[in-house]
Amino acid sequence: MSNTISHWRNNETFAGSSTATSPVTNPATGEVTGELRLASVEDAQSVIDAAAAAFPAWRDTSLAKRTQVLFTFRELINARKEELAAIITSEHGKVLSDALGEVSRGIEVIEFACGIPHLLKGGYTENASTKVDVHSVLQPLGAVGIISPFNFPAMVPMWFFPIAIAAGNTVVIKPSEKDPSAVIWMAELWKEAGLPAGVFNVLQGDKTAVDEVLTNPKIKAVSFVGSTPIAQYVYATATAAGKRVQALGGAKNHAVILPDADLDLAADAMVNAGFGSAGERCMAISAAVAVGPIADDLVAKIAERTATIKTGDGTKDSDMGPLVTKAHRDKVASYIDAGEAAGAKVVVDGRTVLDGAGHRDPAGFWLGPTLLDNVTPEMSVYTDEIFGPVLSVVRVESYDEALELINSNPYGNGTAIFTNDGGAARRFQNEVEVGMVGINVPIPVPMAYFSFGGWKASLFGDSHAHGTEGVHFFTRTKAITTRWLDPSHGGINLGFPQNG
């Protein structure tokens, strides 16, 4: 039996006026588990108005009181993280251990935001000019919008809202229609933690809701994670409306395996990074670039490990869950078809996953881990971001050829190199045109106190997520020049002020 999933406004459920809905499914069974309310323009405006109205009081709330709420929220979510992980699995499909890992990485950003008093310190110069002092302060922007993707329904919002709220902003989150319940669960937890009404709001919907967030003048900044075409649209639309924007786009992440690499380590890493979360990660490795004579051995080792992966219901004894929707499952399978037709060798075929035993309801959205060899840069399986459990092996003769593949790619989100040569690794980290680099680390997602973000078509805007760049994004600097006059009047002087 499905339930109705509504908006969240002023610390309570808000049904809105629109009667339009969208189904939410359990990817492991195909069952419709919820009906999501899709906001009208008027509904979106009502939620945004609540955030804007709550801003002045939250802005003026002391840092001590703000951080007390954050600490409480952190304790609540940490104590109940298994509950949140179960919600993620029920709507996204990823296995419970993966969902729990997502929540844990999100909690790291909350912990980072708990240190916001130190991060919001401005500067002070005494006697910059005679009896003139200058200081700077960091102030919040106002109501800010967050548009998050389906693949990390808890972690990606947590990249943004802890810092935004800690800095004194109010928030409107538009989660994915595919798995919206995690954000509603966190909204209820914020209320329990003592966050005032209107500071954290959830707007459910489709493009109608998104466009209102992008254009409504009461929203001062927008954070987005999703595909590159939508990231471009978000950036162009919101900046045209005068907003500050960070729009994180798509990826085509390569891992270079040099001839001197530990092939067992590299094979483990390719399986973990290629098939974790069914490949539905913007930091997934989708192209393994085998350099020189090691390709045959590497492919054999990856294939051996891939064959042991159990695909099934994420709540049961499975290593990899289903894809998020049937439409997405079919799209990913079509890339395998296209790669095979173009001449790639299907070494492990995930299209046949239902033929074997396992915890798989035939109505679920199943596609097993797939390994393709002899993939070339002209094939769609290489050029496109597939966002599924498809790992392509591209064979090259040299490091330089591998580097050129990566640097000529339009995306620049994440990459990795596997080698025991420190000189080669240092050269790679210097020369590669990618925002996040791993050396013998397949998924180089930075800690919360560093920034997350790619280069080229993987990022639109000049600020990455979380870390000090996140604090910069959600604040603006004000410089204040002060002089306390002597009893005597300074006199009239229309010239441009000079220091002295």
C-alpha positions, 0 to 999 in steps of 0.5 A: 500500500502506498503512502502520500509524500508531501512537502515540508514547510515551517516544521510541518507537512504541507500538502499544497494545492496541486493534485498532481503526483508521481509514483515512488517505487521499490526498485527491488520489487517494482512495487509502488510504495508512495505517491509524491506530490508535485508542486505547483508554482503556488506551492513552490512559492509558499515553501520559498516564502516560508524560508525567506520569512524565517531568515532574519531571525535565524541570521540573528541567532547566535553562533552558539545557539546555531551550533547547539542545534547542529550538535543535537542534529548530529547526535540524533542522526548518528543514533538513528542512521540505520533507519535512514539507510533503510529508507534509502535502500527502499527507494534507491535500491542500493544495499544497506551497507552502501546506504549506511556508508552514504549516511556516514559520509554525510555526517562528516559534513555535519561535524565539519559544520559544527565548527562554523564559529571558527570558519566564520571569523573575519579579519581585523586591522587596527589603525589601517589609517590614522585612527581608522580601523578596518574589519571584515565579516562573513554574513549569510545570503538568505534563503538558498535552494538545493536541488539534489539527485537520486543517487545519494538522497541523503549524502548530497543534500548533506554536502550543502545544508549543514554548512548553509544552516550553520552559516545562518541561511535558510534552506529549500531542498528539492529532492529527486522524485525517485527517492524523496523520503530521506530528506523528509525524514531528516526534516523531521529530525531537524525539528526534533533537534530544535531547528526553528520553523522555516529554516529547513524546508522541502519542496517536492516536484518536477521541473515546475518546482525546479524553475521556481527555485531557479528564478524566484528572487527570494532564493539567493543561491542554488546548489545542484548535483546532476547530469551535465545538461541539467547542470548547464540549464541550472547554471544558465537560468539561475545566474541569469536571475542574479543568483550565486550557483554551484552546479555539479554535473556529470562524469566519465571517470578513468582509472589508469593502470600502469604496467608496474601496478599491483594487478590484484589491488587494481582489479579489486579497485575496479570492481569496487569502483565500477559496480558499487551502488550499481555504478550509480555514482558520479565518482564511479570508475567507468573506464579502466585504461590498461597501459601496455602488456598487462591488459589480458591479465587485468581483464581476467582478474576483474572478470574473476572477481566480477563473477562472485558479485551477488546481485539482489535485494539490498536488504538481503545478502547481496553485494549490489542492488537493482537500478533505480527505475525500469527506464534507467535499467533499460537505458543502461542495457541498451548501452551494452547492446550498442557496445557489443554491436560496435565491436566491444567484447562482452566479458561478463554480461549483466543482462543475463542476471535473472538467469541465476539464483539470488534474492531477485524479484522478477519485477525488480529493475535488475542488471548485473555487473558488466565488463566490456573489453576492447572498448574504443573512444568512438563507442557510445559506451565510452563517450556517454555517462552511463550511470550503471554497472558497466565497466569498459576496458580501454587498451593503450600503449603508453602513459602519455596515451592514457593521459591524453584520453583523460585530458581530452575528455569533456568531463573532469570529475574524478580519476585514479592511477594505479602504480608503484612508481612515485614519479609517475604518480606525482607526474599524473597528479600534476598533469591530469585535468581533473578535479579529484585524483586518487593514487591507488585510491579508486574513489577519491572522494575528499573528506568534508574539510576539503572540497568536492568538485570536478573540472570542465563539464563536471562543474558550472560555477566557481565553488565546489561543495563542502569544505571551506569553499562551501563556507565561502559559497554560503556567505558573503564578505562585508568590509567595515571601515571605522573611525571614532572622531575626536571632539574636534570636527574633521572639516569638509573635504570632497577629495577621494579618501586617502590613507595617512 
